[in-house]
Amino acid sequence: MASKTMQKTLLGLETRYWEALKDKNIEGALELTTDPCVVVGAQGVGRVDTTTYEQMMRDSSWTIVDFKIGDDVQVEMLNRNAAVVAYTVHEDLTVDGEPLSLDAADSSTWVRSDGVWKCAMHTESVLGDPYGRSSERP
């Protein structure tokens, strides 16, 4: 369990990361990211280095219009220099020019080196049926 101060610090870092993505602030996002960083989501598992991350951000077909991190934030300190942050998030996006809203469960693993926290792994799972069944079934 994290102290209130540490929980606030890590949630602040997570929010800064989201803001950097929303603002397409590549440098700001990279300041908060290890090299490489592991990313897990519906597209699979990847190890993303700085060059690949920059290219992904420049070539993205999505824009974050707005986001709201839920009140269900969980912070677990693994040791004094490593922590896991998990939460739900609502996202309003534009994807391939079309508006899209979704709710997801996200987690990040943060590591501190030389007094600086960086995200070493991030996961996102779109909320819905745990077996991936479509809600449009007959």
Secondary structure as the mmCIF struct_conf table of DSSP 4:
data_model
#
loop_
_struct_conf.conf_type_id
_struct_conf.id
_struct_conf.beg_label_comp_id
_struct_conf.beg_label_asym_id
_struct_conf.beg_label_seq_id
_struct_conf.end_label_comp_id
_struct_conf.end_label_asym_id
_struct_conf.end_label_seq_id
HELX_RH_AL_P HELX_RH_AL_P1 LYS A 4 LYS A 22
TURN_TY1_P TURN_TY1_P1 ASP A 23 LYS A 24
HELX_RH_AL_P HELX_RH_AL_P2 ILE A 26 GLU A 31
TURN_TY1_P TURN_TY1_P2 LEU A 32 LEU A 32
STRN STRN1 THR A 33 GLY A 41
TURN_TY1_P TURN_TY1_P3 ALA A 42 GLN A 43
STRN STRN2 GLY A 44 VAL A 48
HELX_RH_AL_P HELX_RH_AL_P3 THR A 50 ARG A 58
TURN_TY1_P TURN_TY1_P4 ASP A 59 ASP A 59
BEND BEND1 SER A 61 SER A 61
STRN STRN3 TRP A 62 ILE A 69
BEND BEND2 ASP A 71 ASP A 71
STRN STRN4 GLN A 74 ASN A 79
TURN_TY1_P TURN_TY1_P5 ARG A 80 ASN A 81
STRN STRN5 ALA A 82 VAL A 95
TURN_TY1_P TURN_TY1_P6 ASP A 96 GLY A 97
STRN STRN6 GLU A 98 SER A 113
TURN_TY1_P TURN_TY1_P7 ASP A 114 GLY A 115
STRN STRN7 VAL A 116 VAL A 126
BEND BEND3 GLY A 128 GLY A 128
TURN_TY1_P TURN_TY1_P8 PRO A 130 TYR A 131
TURN_TY1_P TURN_TY1_P9 SER A 135 GLU A 136
#
